């Protein structure tokens, strides 16, 4: 099975591409790390983002606020079990 076929099957079943799914999972893990007290850059690198500016843009786009603003939010970590 080639990667394009796998991506089409995945998208049909899950509703998003493999790349997008993995990025969302990494953003959720980074958010959890930040809330546990990790530094923002540390959480970004720990979850596979090699460029902080890309992490920042993806984080803000997905969660609607920047990483430092969410550090103090009291939201249940299980709320994002969408994927």
DSSP file (Angstrom, degrees, kcal/mol; ACC not computed):
  #  RESIDUE AA STRUCTURE BP1 BP2  ACC     N-H-->O    O-->H-N    N-H-->O    O-->H-N    TCO  KAPPA ALPHA  PHI   PSI    X-CA   Y-CA   Z-CA
    1    1 A X              0   0    0      0, 0.0     2,-0.1     0, 0.0     0, 0.0   0.000 360.0 360.0 360.0 129.7    0.0    0.0    0.0
    2    2 A X     >  -     0   0    0      1,-0.1     4,-2.2     4,-0.0     5,-0.2  -0.432 360.0-107.6 -86.3 166.0    1.5    3.4   -0.9
    3    3 A X  H  > S+     0   0    0      1,-0.2     4,-2.3     2,-0.2     5,-0.1   0.823 116.3  54.7 -65.5 -33.0    1.4    6.4    1.3
    4    4 A X  H  > S+     0   0    0      2,-0.2     4,-2.1     1,-0.2    -1,-0.2   0.913 109.7  46.9 -67.0 -41.3   -1.3    8.3   -0.7
    5    5 A X  H  > S+     0   0    0      2,-0.2     4,-2.3     1,-0.2    -2,-0.2   0.922 112.5  49.8 -65.2 -43.5   -3.7    5.3   -0.6
    6    6 A X  H  X S+     0   0    0     -4,-2.2     4,-2.7     1,-0.2    -2,-0.2   0.907 110.4  50.8 -60.5 -42.2   -3.1    5.0    3.2
    7    7 A X  H  X S+     0   0    0     -4,-2.3     4,-2.7     2,-0.2    -1,-0.2   0.883 109.2  50.7 -64.8 -39.0   -3.7    8.7    3.6
    8    8 A X  H  X S+     0   0    0     -4,-2.1     4,-2.2     2,-0.2    -2,-0.2   0.920 112.4  46.2 -64.4 -43.6   -7.0    8.5    1.7
    9    9 A X  H  X S+     0   0    0     -4,-2.3     4,-2.1     2,-0.2     5,-0.2   0.933 114.4  48.2 -63.7 -45.8   -8.2    5.6    3.8
   10   10 A X  H  X>S+     0   0    0     -4,-2.7     4,-3.1     1,-0.2     5,-0.6   0.927 112.0  49.1 -60.2 -46.9   -7.2    7.3    7.0
   11   11 A X  H  X5S+     0   0    0     -4,-2.7     4,-1.6     1,-0.2    -1,-0.2   0.880 110.4  51.2 -62.2 -39.2   -8.9   10.6    5.9
   12   12 A X  H  <5S+     0   0    0     -4,-2.2    -1,-0.2    -5,-0.2    -2,-0.2   0.904 118.5  36.7 -65.2 -41.4  -12.1    8.8    5.0
   13   13 A X  H  <5S+     0   0    0     -4,-2.1    -2,-0.2    -5,-0.2    -1,-0.2   0.896 130.8  26.8 -79.0 -42.6  -12.3    7.0    8.4
   14   14 A X  H  <5S-     0   0    0     -4,-3.1    -3,-0.2     2,-0.3    -2,-0.2   0.760  98.3-123.6 -96.5 -30.3  -11.0    9.7   10.7
   15   15 A X  S  <<S+     0   0    0     -4,-1.6     2,-0.3    -5,-0.6    -4,-0.2   0.525  81.4  63.8  97.5   6.3  -11.9   12.8    8.8
   16   16 A X  S    S-     0   0    0     -6,-0.4    -1,-0.3    -9,-0.1    -2,-0.3  -0.969  87.3 -90.2-152.9 164.2   -8.4   14.4    8.6
   17   17 A X     >  -     0   0    0     -2,-0.3     4,-2.5     1,-0.1     5,-0.2  -0.312  36.8-113.5 -74.7 162.6   -5.0   13.6    7.1
   18   18 A X  H  > S+     0   0    0      2,-0.2     4,-2.6     1,-0.2     5,-0.2   0.911 117.8  52.6 -60.9 -43.0   -2.4   11.6    9.0
   19   19 A X  H  > S+     0   0    0      1,-0.2     4,-2.2     2,-0.2    -1,-0.2   0.931 111.0  45.5 -60.0 -47.6   -0.2   14.7    9.2
   20   20 A X  H  > S+     0   0    0      2,-0.2     4,-2.4     1,-0.2    -1,-0.2   0.913 112.3  52.1 -63.7 -43.2   -3.0   16.9   10.6
   21   21 A X  H  X S+     0   0    0     -4,-2.5     4,-2.3     1,-0.2    -2,-0.2   0.926 110.9  47.1 -58.3 -47.3   -3.9   14.2   13.1
   22   22 A X  H  X S+     0   0    0     -4,-2.6     4,-2.2     1,-0.2    -1,-0.2   0.880 110.8  52.0 -65.3 -37.8   -0.3   13.8   14.3
   23   23 A X  H  X S+     0   0    0     -4,-2.2     4,-2.4    -5,-0.2    -1,-0.2   0.915 109.5  49.5 -65.6 -41.5    0.1   17.6   14.7
   24   24 A X  H  X S+     0   0    0     -4,-2.4     4,-2.4     2,-0.2    -2,-0.2   0.925 110.7  49.8 -62.6 -44.5   -3.1   17.8   16.8
   25   25 A X  H  X S+     0   0    0     -4,-2.3     4,-2.2     1,-0.2    -1,-0.2   0.906 111.7  48.8 -61.1 -41.1   -1.9   15.0   19.0
   26   26 A X  H  X S+     0   0    0     -4,-2.2     4,-2.4     2,-0.2    -1,-0.2   0.886 110.3  51.1 -66.7 -38.7    1.5   16.8   19.4
   27   27 A X  H  X S+     0   0    0     -4,-2.4     4,-2.4     2,-0.2    -2,-0.2   0.901 110.0  49.5 -65.1 -40.6   -0.2   20.1   20.3
   28   28 A X  H  X S+     0   0    0     -4,-2.4     4,-2.0     2,-0.2    -2,-0.2   0.912 111.8  48.4 -64.9 -42.0   -2.3   18.4   22.9
   29   29 A X  H  X S+     0   0    0     -4,-2.2     4,-2.3     2,-0.2    -2,-0.2   0.903 110.8  51.1 -63.9 -40.3    0.7   16.8   24.4
   30   30 A X  H  X S+     0   0    0     -4,-2.4     4,-2.6     1,-0.2    -2,-0.2   0.913 108.3  52.5 -62.5 -42.2    2.6   20.1   24.4
   31   31 A X  H  X S+     0   0    0     -4,-2.4     4,-2.2     1,-0.2    -1,-0.2   0.907 109.2  49.2 -59.9 -42.5   -0.3   21.8   26.1
   32   32 A X  H  X S+     0   0    0     -4,-2.0     4,-1.3     2,-0.2    -1,-0.2   0.903 110.6  50.5 -64.0 -41.0   -0.3   19.1   28.9
   33   33 A X  H  <>S+     0   0    0     -4,-2.3     5,-2.4     2,-0.2     4,-0.4   0.910 109.7  50.4 -63.2 -42.5    3.5   19.6   29.3
   34   34 A X  H ><5S+     0   0    0     -4,-2.6     3,-1.4     1,-0.2    -2,-0.2   0.915 109.8  50.3 -62.1 -43.2    3.1   23.4   29.6
   35   35 A X  H 3<5S+     0   0    0     -4,-2.2    -1,-0.2     1,-0.3    -2,-0.2   0.756 104.1  58.8 -69.1 -23.2    0.4   22.9   32.2
   36   36 A X  T 3<5S-     0   0    0     -4,-1.3    -1,-0.3    -3,-0.2    -2,-0.2   0.541 130.0 -94.5 -81.0  -6.1    2.6   20.6   34.2
   37   37 A X  T < 5S+     0   0    0     -3,-1.4    -3,-0.2    -4,-0.4    -2,-0.1   0.437  76.3 142.8 111.5   0.1    5.1   23.4   34.4
   38   38 A X      < -     0   0    0     -5,-2.4    -1,-0.3    -6,-0.2     2,-0.0  -0.381  58.3-100.4 -69.8 151.8    7.5   22.7   31.5
   39   39 A X     >  -     0   0    0      1,-0.1     4,-2.6    -2,-0.1     5,-0.2  -0.346  30.1-117.4 -66.5 155.2    8.8   25.7   29.7
   40   40 A X  H  > S+     0   0    0      2,-0.2     4,-2.3     1,-0.2     5,-0.1   0.933 114.7  44.4 -64.8 -46.9    7.1   26.5   26.4
   41   41 A X  H  > S+     0   0    0      2,-0.2     4,-2.6     1,-0.2     5,-0.2   0.897 113.1  52.7 -64.3 -38.8   10.1   26.0   24.2
   42   42 A X  H  > S+     0   0    0      1,-0.2     4,-2.6     2,-0.2    -2,-0.2   0.925 110.2  47.6 -60.8 -45.4   10.9   22.8   26.1
   43   43 A X  H  X S+     0   0    0     -4,-2.6     4,-1.5     2,-0.2    -1,-0.2   0.887 111.0  52.2 -63.9 -39.3    7.4   21.5   25.6
   44   44 A X  H  <>S+     0   0    0     -4,-2.3     5,-2.6    -5,-0.2     3,-0.3   0.953 114.8  40.1 -62.4 -50.0    7.6   22.4   21.9
   45   45 A X  H ><5S+     0   0    0     -4,-2.6     3,-1.4     1,-0.2    -2,-0.2   0.872 111.8  57.3 -68.3 -36.3   10.9   20.5   21.3
   46   46 A X  H 3<5S+     0   0    0     -4,-2.6    -1,-0.2     1,-0.3    -2,-0.2   0.806 107.8  48.1 -63.8 -29.8    9.8   17.6   23.5
   47   47 A X  T 3<5S-     0   0    0     -4,-1.5    -1,-0.3    -3,-0.3    -2,-0.2   0.244 128.3 -92.7 -99.6  12.9    6.7   17.0   21.4
   48   48 A X  T < 5S+     0   0    0     -3,-1.4     2,-0.7     1,-0.3    -3,-0.2   0.493  79.6 134.4  98.2   4.4    8.6   17.2   18.1
   49   49 A X      < -     0   0    0     -5,-2.6    -1,-0.3    -6,-0.2    -2,-0.1  -0.792  28.3-176.6 -87.7 118.3    8.4   20.8   17.0
   50   50 A X        +     0   0    0     -2,-0.7     2,-0.5     1,-0.2    -1,-0.2   0.609  69.7  55.1 -90.6 -12.9   11.9   21.8   15.9
   51   51 A X     >  -     0   0    0      1,-0.1     4,-2.0    -7,-0.1     3,-0.3  -0.974  68.4-154.4-125.5 119.6   11.0   25.4   15.2
   52   52 A X  H  > S+     0   0    0     -2,-0.5     4,-3.0     1,-0.2     5,-0.2   0.867  94.6  55.8 -60.9 -38.6    9.4   27.5   17.9
   53   53 A X  H  > S+     0   0    0      1,-0.2     4,-2.3     2,-0.2    -1,-0.2   0.887 108.2  48.2 -65.2 -37.3    7.7   29.9   15.5
   54   54 A X  H  > S+     0   0    0     -3,-0.3     4,-2.4     2,-0.2    -1,-0.2   0.911 113.0  48.8 -65.9 -41.5    6.0   27.0   13.7
   55   55 A X  H  X S+     0   0    0     -4,-2.0     4,-3.0     2,-0.2     5,-0.2   0.941 110.9  50.2 -60.7 -47.9    4.9   25.6   17.1
   56   56 A X  H  X S+     0   0    0     -4,-3.0     4,-2.7     1,-0.2     5,-0.2   0.924 112.7  45.7 -58.5 -48.1    3.6   29.0   18.2
   57   57 A X  H  X S+     0   0    0     -4,-2.3     4,-2.2     1,-0.2    -1,-0.2   0.916 115.4  46.3 -63.4 -43.7    1.5   29.5   15.0
   58   58 A X  H  X S+     0   0    0     -4,-2.4     4,-2.4     2,-0.2     5,-0.2   0.910 114.0  49.0 -65.1 -42.3    0.1   26.0   15.1
   59   59 A X  H  X S+     0   0    0     -4,-3.0     4,-2.9    -5,-0.2     5,-0.4   0.937 113.7  44.9 -62.6 -48.5   -0.7   26.2   18.8
   60   60 A X  H  X S+     0   0    0     -4,-2.7     4,-1.7    -5,-0.2    -1,-0.2   0.881 113.7  50.4 -66.2 -37.7   -2.4   29.6   18.5
   61   61 A X  H  < S+     0   0    0     -4,-2.2    -1,-0.2    -5,-0.2    -2,-0.2   0.910 117.6  38.6 -66.0 -42.3   -4.4   28.4   15.4
   62   62 A X  H  < S+     0   0    0     -4,-2.4    -2,-0.2    -5,-0.2    -3,-0.2   0.929 128.3  29.1 -77.0 -46.4   -5.6   25.2   17.1
   63   63 A X  H  < S-     0   0    0     -4,-2.9    -3,-0.2     2,-0.3    -2,-0.2   0.634  98.8-125.4 -93.1 -15.5   -6.3   26.5   20.6
   64   64 A X  S  < S+     0   0    0     -4,-1.7     2,-0.3    -5,-0.4    -4,-0.2   0.553  82.8  62.2  83.4   6.7   -7.2   30.1   19.9
   65   65 A X  S    S-     0   0    0     -6,-0.4    -2,-0.3    -5,-0.0    -1,-0.2  -0.976  90.2 -90.1-154.8 162.9   -4.6   31.6   22.2
   66   66 A X    >>  -     0   0    0     -2,-0.3     4,-1.3     1,-0.1     3,-0.5  -0.335  40.6-108.5 -77.0 161.6   -0.9   31.6   22.7
   67   67 A X  H 3> S+     0   0    0      1,-0.2     4,-0.8     2,-0.2     3,-0.2   0.853 115.8  53.5 -59.0 -38.7    0.9   28.9   24.8
   68   68 A X  H 34 S+     0   0    0      1,-0.2     4,-0.4     2,-0.2     3,-0.4   0.842 105.1  55.1 -68.7 -31.1    1.8   31.3   27.6
   69   69 A X  H X4 S+     0   0    0     -3,-0.5     3,-0.6     1,-0.2    -1,-0.2   0.835 107.6  49.9 -69.1 -31.9   -1.8   32.4   28.0
   70   70 A X  H >< S+     0   0    0     -4,-1.3     3,-1.0     1,-0.2    -1,-0.2   0.621  87.2  83.7 -83.9 -11.6   -3.0   28.8   28.5
   71   71 A X  T 3< S+     0   0    0     -4,-0.8    -1,-0.2    -3,-0.4    -2,-0.2   0.867  98.4  40.4 -56.3 -35.1   -0.4   28.0   31.1
   72   72 A X  T <  S+     0   0    0     -3,-0.6    -1,-0.3    -4,-0.4    -2,-0.2   0.459  88.6 114.0 -96.0  -2.7   -2.7   29.5   33.7
   73   73 A X    <   -     0   0    0     -3,-1.0     2,-0.8    -4,-0.2    -3,-0.0  -0.452  60.3-143.6 -69.9 141.2   -6.0   28.1   32.3
   74   74 A X        +     0   0    0     -2,-0.1     2,-0.4     2,-0.0    -1,-0.1  -0.613  45.6 144.3-103.9  70.6   -7.8   25.6   34.6
   75   75 A X        -     0   0    0     -2,-0.8     2,-0.0    -5,-0.2    -2,-0.0  -0.906  58.3-103.0-111.6 137.2   -9.2   23.3   31.9
   76   76 A X    >   -     0   0    0     -2,-0.4     3,-1.6     1,-0.2     4,-0.2  -0.342  24.3-137.6 -57.5 130.5   -9.4   19.6   32.4
   77   77 A X  G >  S+     0   0    0      1,-0.3     3,-0.5     2,-0.1    -1,-0.2   0.656 100.4  61.6 -67.5 -15.7   -6.6   17.9   30.4
   78   78 A X  G >  S+     0   0    0      1,-0.2     3,-1.0     2,-0.1    -1,-0.3   0.476  76.1  93.2 -88.4  -1.3   -9.0   15.2   29.2
   79   79 A X  G <  S+     0   0    0     -3,-1.6    -1,-0.2     1,-0.3    -2,-0.1   0.764  78.4  59.5 -64.2 -24.8  -11.2   17.7   27.4
   80   80 A X  G X   +     0   0    0     -3,-0.5     2,-0.8    -4,-0.2     3,-0.7  -0.138  58.6 126.4-100.4  39.0   -9.4   17.2   24.1
   81   81 A X  T <   +     0   0    0     -3,-1.0    -1,-0.2     1,-0.2    -2,-0.1  -0.159  32.2 121.1 -85.1  43.3  -10.0   13.5   23.6
   82   82 A X  T 3         0   0    0     -2,-0.8    -1,-0.2     1,-0.2    -2,-0.1   0.763 360.0 360.0 -76.3 -25.8  -11.3   14.3   20.2
   83   83 A X    <         0   0    0     -3,-0.7    -1,-0.2   -59,-0.1    -2,-0.1   0.377 360.0 360.0-125.3 360.0   -8.7   12.2   18.5
